[in-house]
Amino acid sequence: MTSTHRELITATGASATLGTTRSLAQEHESANGLRRQVDTISWYYELQGSGPTVVLIPSGEGDCGSFDKVAGLLSTQFRVLTFDMPGFSGSSDPPNFESYSMSQAAREVAALVQSLELGPAAFYGCSSGGQVALRLAAQEPDLVRRAIVHEVAPAATFPQPPSGVTPLPALSPGSTDEDIVLVCKYRFRNVMNENAEAWDSLGEAYHRRLERNYVTWVRRYFGLPDMRMPTSEELQRRPVTWTIGGLTEAAKFFNNVLAAHAAGIEVGLLMCKHFPQVSIPEVLADHISKAARE
């Protein structure tokens, strides 16, 4: 398979680094792929369509490639912005990455949206992307028309993998990048997804980028001290549309139901697991479209 427009990182393994010699023109073959420096972050982002703005925030994989189908569908009605999160794929590392926080991630996303003069907007995210969307609603209410979230992290511990697959490393000194890649490849494809074929169809280049991103996610994002459920007061600052997966074990995201209920927010079901943008893109696009117009 040929490399995509988004392959800023030559990922030959878990320890892949930035630094190809190919020009940005070669790396970004898509008409939607752009680059922008905002404060300390050099962003890779994609922008398409016209109308009210919808922002699609990547989850733990950090790479906006999984939104290709959803963004294309939404672009017939909306101005659609998506991007690689700081430290992932085509976007540069944030400063002081060793002491990162979800609040910082939300501030950085807000700065990008503001620099493009795209607010106020509807923001969609699942998992850690949902965390960022809810933080934006709490921290930057003037920028947010509505937060649309699915299975917001943090959740209960992932189920144990089959025999022979190492559990998710607890960041012990002995954990290797290779351990992390092995476990995340299995979990993202088979535990967090109900359609492995759809996950695979995102392409070889996408999955090569994710090998580096898995390590970044586990070592920089996973278990951040401020990765928590927002308070009821925070959840009431802007309208929120909230779903969990009808095919996900109920216990996994029951804390989403409790947090939403305490804030008077109804929780709906999408018939999927953790990544509706991968397994049911048409359904998700319709869901986001309806919520963004409320």
C-alpha positions in Angstrom: 0.0 0.0 0.0 1.3 3.5 -0.8 2.0 6.0 1.9 -0.8 8.5 2.6 -0.7 12.3 2.7 -0.4 12.1 6.5 2.7 10.1 7.0 4.9 12.7 8.5 6.5 10.1 10.7 8.4 7.2 9.2 7.2 4.5 11.6 9.2 1.3 11.3 8.6 0.3 14.9 7.7 1.4 18.3 10.7 3.7 18.6 10.1 5.5 15.3 10.9 9.2 15.3 10.1 12.4 13.4 12.5 13.4 10.7 11.9 12.3 7.1 13.6 14.4 4.5 10.5 14.4 2.2 9.0 17.8 1.8 5.6 18.8 3.3 4.2 18.9 -0.2 5.1 15.2 -0.6 3.9 14.3 2.8 0.5 16.1 2.5 -1.0 15.0 -0.7 -4.6 15.6 0.4 -6.2 19.0 -0.5 -7.5 18.9 3.1 -4.1 18.5 4.8 -2.6 21.6 6.3 0.0 22.7 8.8 -0.1 25.6 11.2 2.1 26.9 14.0 0.1 28.0 17.0 2.1 29.1 20.1 4.4 26.2 20.7 2.6 23.5 18.7 3.2 22.8 15.0 -0.2 21.3 14.1 -1.1 18.9 11.3 -4.8 19.5 10.6 -7.5 18.9 8.0 -10.3 21.3 7.1 -13.1 20.8 4.7 -16.7 21.8 3.9 -18.6 24.9 4.7 -21.3 25.9 7.2 -21.3 25.7 11.1 -18.1 24.3 12.5 -17.8 20.8 13.8 -14.4 19.8 15.4 -13.5 16.1 15.6 -11.0 15.4 18.4 -9.0 12.2 18.1 -9.0 9.7 21.1 -6.0 7.7 22.5 -4.6 6.9 19.1 -4.1 10.6 18.6 -4.3 10.5 14.8 -7.2 12.0 12.8 -7.0 9.4 10.0 -9.8 7.5 11.6 -12.2 10.4 11.0 -11.8 10.4 7.2 -15.2 8.9 6.4 -17.1 10.9 9.1 -15.4 14.2 8.1 -16.3 13.6 4.5 -19.9 12.9 5.3 -20.2 15.9 7.6 -18.5 18.3 5.2 -21.6 18.4 3.0 -23.3 20.4 5.8 -20.5 21.7 8.1 -17.1 23.2 8.2 -15.2 20.2 9.6 -11.9 20.5 11.4 -9.8 17.6 12.7 -6.1 17.2 13.6 -3.4 15.1 15.1 -3.2 15.7 18.8 0.0 17.3 20.1 2.8 14.7 20.3 1.0 12.3 17.8 1.7 11.6 14.2 2.0 14.9 12.3 1.7 17.4 15.2 4.7 18.3 17.3 5.3 17.5 20.9 4.0 20.1 23.5 6.5 21.7 25.8 7.0 19.9 29.1 5.4 16.8 27.7 6.6 14.8 30.7 4.1 16.8 32.9 1.2 17.0 30.5 -2.4 17.4 31.5 -5.9 17.2 30.0 -6.4 20.8 30.8 -3.3 21.7 28.7 -4.5 19.5 25.9 -7.9 21.4 25.9 -6.1 24.8 25.9 -4.0 23.8 23.0 -7.0 22.6 21.0 -8.8 25.8 21.8 -5.8 27.9 20.6 -5.9 26.1 17.3 -9.6 26.6 16.8 -9.3 30.3 17.8 -6.4 30.8 15.5 -8.5 29.6 12.6 -11.4 31.8 13.7 -13.7 28.8 13.6 -15.5 29.2 16.9 -18.0 28.8 18.3 -18.1 25.1 17.3 -19.6 21.7 18.1 -16.9 19.4 19.4 -17.0 15.6 19.1 -14.7 13.2 20.9 -14.7 9.7 22.3 -12.5 8.4 25.2 -9.7 10.9 25.9 -11.1 13.0 23.0 -14.3 13.2 25.0 -12.3 14.4 28.0 -10.9 17.2 25.9 -14.4 18.1 24.5 -15.8 18.3 28.0 -12.8 20.3 29.3 -13.4 22.8 26.5 -17.0 23.1 27.4 -15.9 23.9 31.0 -12.8 26.0 30.3 -13.8 27.7 27.1 -17.6 28.0 27.1 -17.7 30.8 24.6 -15.9 28.6 22.1 -18.3 25.6 22.5 -21.8 25.4 21.1 -22.2 21.8 22.1 -20.0 18.9 23.3 -20.8 15.6 21.7 -19.0 12.7 23.5 -18.9 8.9 23.4 -17.5 6.7 26.2 -15.5 9.4 28.0 -12.3 8.3 29.7 -11.5 7.4 32.5 -13.2 4.0 32.5 -12.9 0.8 34.4 -9.8 -1.3 33.9 -9.7 -3.0 30.5 -10.6 -6.7 30.6 -7.7 -9.1 30.7 -6.4 -10.2 27.3 -6.2 -13.8 26.2 -3.5 -16.0 27.6 -0.1 -15.2 26.1 -0.9 -11.4 25.6 0.7 -9.2 28.2 -1.7 -6.9 30.2 -1.4 -3.2 29.6 1.9 -2.2 31.2 1.6 -0.2 34.4 4.5 2.0 33.4 6.9 0.0 35.5 10.6 0.7 34.9 10.8 -2.6 33.0 8.0 -1.9 30.5 9.3 -1.6 27.0 7.9 0.2 24.0 7.5 -3.2 22.3 5.3 -4.4 25.2 3.1 -1.3 24.8 2.7 -1.7 21.1 1.9 -5.4 21.3 -0.8 -4.8 23.9 -2.3 -1.7 22.4 -2.5 -3.3 18.9 -4.5 -6.1 20.4 -6.8 -4.0 22.5 -7.6 -1.3 20.0 -8.4 -3.8 17.3 -10.1 -6.6 19.3 -11.4 -5.2 22.6 -12.3 -1.6 21.9 -13.6 -2.4 18.4 -16.4 -4.7 17.3 -15.3 -4.7 13.6 -11.7 -5.7 13.2 -11.9 -5.5 9.4 -13.0 -1.9 9.6 -10.0 -1.2 11.9 -7.6 -2.9 9.5 -9.1 -1.0 6.5 -7.7 2.3 7.9 -4.5 1.2 6.1 -0.9 0.2 6.7 0.4 3.7 6.9 -2.2 4.6 9.6 -1.3 1.6 11.7 2.5 2.3 11.3 1.9 5.8 12.7 0.0 4.3 15.6 2.9 2.2 16.7 4.7 5.3 17.8 1.4 6.8 19.0 0.6 3.9 21.3 3.8 4.5 23.2 3.1 8.3 23.4 -0.4 7.5 24.7 0.7 5.1 27.4 3.7 7.1 28.6 2.3 10.6 28.3 -1.5 10.5 28.3 -2.7 7.3 30.0 -3.6 7.9 33.7 -2.9 11.6 33.8 -3.6 13.0 37.3 -6.3 15.3 36.0 -8.1 12.7 33.8 -11.3 12.6 35.7 -15.0 13.0 35.2 -16.0 16.6 35.2 -18.2 17.9 38.0 -21.9 18.4 37.6 -21.3 22.2 37.6 -18.7 21.9 34.8 -21.0 19.6 32.7 -23.8 22.2 32.9 -21.8 25.1 31.4 -22.6 24.1 27.8 -25.1 21.6 26.2 -23.7 18.0 26.1 -24.9 15.1 23.9 -23.5 11.9 25.5 -23.5 8.3 24.4 -22.0 4.9 25.3 -21.7 1.8 23.2 -24.5 -0.6 23.1 -22.0 -3.4 22.4 -19.6 -2.4 25.2 -19.8 -4.2 28.6 -22.0 -2.0 30.8 -19.5 -1.9 33.6 -16.8 -0.3 31.4 -18.5 3.1 31.1 -21.0 3.0 33.9 -19.2 6.0 35.4 -20.3 8.0 32.3 -23.9 7.2 33.1 -23.5 8.3 36.7 -21.7 11.5 35.9 -24.2 12.5 33.2 -27.2 11.6 35.3 -25.9 13.7 38.2 -25.7 16.7 35.8 -29.2 16.0 34.3 -27.8 14.8 31.0 -29.5 11.9 29.2 -27.2 9.2 27.9 -28.0 7.5 24.6 -26.7 4.4 22.9 -24.7 3.9 19.7 -24.7 0.3 18.6 -20.9 -0.1 18.6 -18.0 -0.2 21.0 -15.4 2.5 21.5 -14.7 3.8 18.0 -17.9 4.6 16.2 -16.0 6.6 13.7 -14.3 3.4 12.6 -17.1 0.8 12.8 -20.3 2.9 12.1 -19.1 6.1 10.4 -22.4 6.8 8.6 -24.4 6.4 11.9 -21.9 8.6 13.8 -22.0 11.3 11.1 -25.8 11.4 11.3 -25.6 11.5 15.1 -23.1 14.4 15.2 -25.1 16.3 12.5 -28.3 16.1 14.5 -26.6 17.1 17.8 -24.6 19.9 16.2 -27.8 21.5 14.9 -29.7 21.4 18.2 
